[in-house]
């Protein structure tokens, strides 16, 4: 984990350094990307942050964008497809729903997505068993505080173990079983807002994933398109390997 973080931090720092050096040229050409716009805003703001603090905040923003915008969605597509190929009965229900909602001679379009209720439960169950970021994004309190009788010192790195919460036997029955039906009948109880603190693959509160709506829609659209356009199955006599590889984003150890 530390090695991955160090590598990513070095990469992000090189991007910031490159943008800083090119900032003057971009101003002359009047062509700016997101990073250059943020750098200009930092120059215009008068605050008490040191250059080190500003640089750290900027790298944190860029890290969230890089991780949140790339690996998470593709990783979850892989986990859902793995579960579907291992659980043929669930896959058949998804295919049946797609056949009813989308005509066989049509492609999946955005207006179909809200009607795919069972696929929505499949995605929720996959996110329960295989959250892309099982420790979410770490937080650091700027002042000491007490939560649930525990004192959290200022400056502590706080990780929320969503991976365990989603497999807590006090909350979930048959917790290791892939059973999308557990989310049927009461969709508002287990949505992606994380308000009940029992199911929160995207975090909770004001600092939950900024790309939640986009990520949910992209995941549904990609999976619906794959399932509607192709037939999927494992080679005869084989079972899916669900070993994972821990990192900032938890992926399958053996990719599909």
LINGI-V472876 format. One record per residue. N is the residue number from 1. RES is the residue in three letters. D_LAST is the distance of its C-alpha to the last C-alpha in Angstrom with 2 decimals. Layout:
N&RES&D_LAST ; N&RES&D_LAST
This chain:
1&UNK&23.16 ; 2&UNK&26.44 ; 3&UNK&25.11 ; 4&UNK&22.43 ; 5&UNK&25.21 ; 6&UNK&27.63 ; 7&UNK&25.41 ; 8&UNK&24.75 ; 9&UNK&28.47 ; 10&UNK&29.54 ; 11&UNK&27.41 ; 12&UNK&28.76 ; 13&UNK&32.26 ; 14&UNK&32.11 ; 15&UNK&31.26 ; 16&UNK&34.20 ; 17&UNK&36.51 ; 18&UNK&35.73 ; 19&UNK&36.38 ; 20&UNK&39.58 ; 21&UNK&40.87 ; 22&UNK&40.20 ; 23&UNK&41.64 ; 24&UNK&45.07 ; 25&UNK&43.93 ; 26&UNK&41.84 ; 27&UNK&44.96 ; 28&UNK&46.97 ; 29&UNK&44.49 ; 30&UNK&43.96 ; 31&UNK&40.18 ; 32&UNK&38.29 ; 33&UNK&34.73 ; 34&UNK&33.83 ; 35&UNK&34.32 ; 36&UNK&37.69 ; 37&UNK&38.88 ; 38&UNK&38.16 ; 39&UNK&39.99 ; 40&UNK&42.92 ; 41&UNK&43.04 ; 42&UNK&43.20 ; 43&UNK&46.11 ; 44&UNK&47.93 ; 45&UNK&47.59 ; 46&UNK&50.30 ; 47&UNK&49.09 ; 48&UNK&49.46 ; 49&UNK&45.99 ; 50&UNK&45.97 ; 51&UNK&43.91 ; 52&UNK&41.65 ; 53&UNK&41.03 ; 54&UNK&40.37 ; 55&UNK&37.92 ; 56&UNK&36.03 ; 57&UNK&35.90 ; 58&UNK&34.74 ; 59&UNK&31.89 ; 60&UNK&30.84 ; 61&UNK&30.72 ; 62&UNK&28.69 ; 63&UNK&26.20 ; 64&UNK&25.74 ; 65&UNK&25.21 ; 66&UNK&22.67 ; 67&UNK&20.52 ; 68&UNK&21.16 ; 69&UNK&20.64 ; 70&UNK&17.38 ; 71&UNK&14.78 ; 72&UNK&15.58 ; 73&UNK&14.82 ; 74&UNK&11.53 ; 75&UNK&10.46 ; 76&UNK&11.92 ; 77&UNK&10.37 ; 78&UNK&6.88 ; 79&UNK&9.01 ; 80&UNK&11.01 ; 81&UNK&8.65 ; 82&UNK&7.51 ; 83&UNK&11.30 ; 84&UNK&12.33 ; 85&UNK&10.70 ; 86&UNK&12.23 ; 87&UNK&15.42 ; 88&UNK&16.59 ; 89&UNK&19.91 ; 90&UNK&18.61 ; 91&UNK&16.54 ; 92&UNK&19.79 ; 93&UNK&21.78 ; 94&UNK&19.69 ; 95&UNK&20.08 ; 96&UNK&23.76 ; 97&UNK&24.36 ; 98&UNK&22.94 ; 99&UNK&25.17 ; 100&UNK&28.13 ; 101&UNK&27.62 ; 102&UNK&26.40 ; 103&UNK&28.12 ; 104&UNK&26.16 ; 105&UNK&27.61 ; 106&UNK&26.79 ; 107&UNK&23.95 ; 108&UNK&23.03 ; 109&UNK&25.44 ; 110&UNK&26.21 ; 111&UNK&29.08 ; 112&UNK&26.88 ; 113&UNK&24.90 ; 114&UNK&27.70 ; 115&UNK&28.02 ; 116&UNK&24.50 ; 117&UNK&25.66 ; 118&UNK&23.32 ; 119&UNK&20.17 ; 120&UNK&21.83 ; 121&UNK&22.05 ; 122&UNK&18.39 ; 123&UNK&17.59 ; 124&UNK&20.36 ; 125&UNK&19.20 ; 126&UNK&15.67 ; 127&UNK&17.61 ; 128&UNK&19.91 ; 129&UNK&17.48 ; 130&UNK&15.13 ; 131&UNK&17.42 ; 132&UNK&16.02 ; 133&UNK&19.38 ; 134&UNK&20.65 ; 135&UNK&23.83 ; 136&UNK&24.27 ; 137&UNK&26.40 ; 138&UNK&29.24 ; 139&UNK&32.77 ; 140&UNK&36.12 ; 141&UNK&39.40 ; 142&UNK&42.29 ; 143&UNK&44.76 ; 144&UNK&44.92 ; 145&UNK&44.43 ; 146&UNK&44.28 ; 147&UNK&41.57 ; 148&UNK&42.00 ; 149&UNK&44.61 ; 150&UNK&42.54 ; 151&UNK&43.73 ; 152&UNK&41.18 ; 153&UNK&42.83 ; 154&UNK&42.79 ; 155&UNK&40.11 ; 156&UNK&37.75 ; 157&UNK&33.98 ; 158&UNK&32.81 ; 159&UNK&29.28 ; 160&UNK&28.60 ; 161&UNK&26.25 ; 162&UNK&24.60 ; 163&UNK&21.93 ; 164&UNK&24.89 ; 165&UNK&26.74 ; 166&UNK&23.94 ; 167&UNK&24.16 ; 168&UNK&27.93 ; 169&UNK&29.55 ; 170&UNK&32.60 ; 171&UNK&30.75 ; 172&UNK&28.04 ; 173&UNK&28.51 ; 174&UNK&25.80 ; 175&UNK&24.01 ; 176&UNK&20.90 ; 177&UNK&20.54 ; 178&UNK&18.34 ; 179&UNK&21.35 ; 180&UNK&21.52 ; 181&UNK&25.12 ; 182&UNK&26.33 ; 183&UNK&26.29 ; 184&UNK&28.27 ; 185&UNK&32.00 ; 186&UNK&32.31 ; 187&UNK&29.99 ; 188&UNK&32.38 ; 189&UNK&32.20 ; 190&UNK&28.53 ; 191&UNK&27.97 ; 192&UNK&26.32 ; 193&UNK&29.70 ; 194&UNK&29.56 ; 195&UNK&33.26 ; 196&UNK&33.32 ; 197&UNK&31.57 ; 198&UNK&29.65 ; 199&UNK&26.61 ; 200&UNK&25.96 ; 201&UNK&22.39 ; 202&UNK&24.04 ; 203&UNK&27.08 ; 204&UNK&30.58 ; 205&UNK&33.83 ; 206&UNK&34.86 ; 207&UNK&32.22 ; 208&UNK&29.19 ; 209&UNK&26.39 ; 210&UNK&28.20 ; 211&UNK&25.28 ; 212&UNK&24.88 ; 213&UNK&26.01 ; 214&UNK&24.04 ; 215&UNK&20.77 ; 216&UNK&21.31 ; 217&UNK&22.17 ; 218&UNK&19.35 ; 219&UNK&16.76 ; 220&UNK&18.70 ; 221&UNK&19.21 ; 222&UNK&15.67 ; 223&UNK&14.45 ; 224&UNK&17.67 ; 225&UNK&17.35 ; 226&UNK&13.92 ; 227&UNK&15.25 ; 228&UNK&18.63 ; 229&UNK&17.85 ; 230&UNK&15.39 ; 231&UNK&15.04 ; 232&UNK&11.81 ; 233&UNK&11.70 ; 234&UNK&10.36 ; 235&UNK&12.15 ; 236&UNK&15.64 ; 237&UNK&16.45 ; 238&UNK&13.10 ; 239&UNK&12.10 ; 240&UNK&9.17 ; 241&UNK&9.40 ; 242&UNK&10.48 ; 243&UNK&11.88 ; 244&UNK&12.03 ; 245&UNK&13.39 ; 246&UNK&16.62 ; 247&UNK&17.91 ; 248&UNK&19.48 ; 249&UNK&16.25 ; 250&UNK&14.31 ; 251&UNK&10.56 ; 252&UNK&8.06 ; 253&UNK&9.46 ; 254&UNK&6.57 ; 255&UNK&3.79 ; 256&UNK&0.00
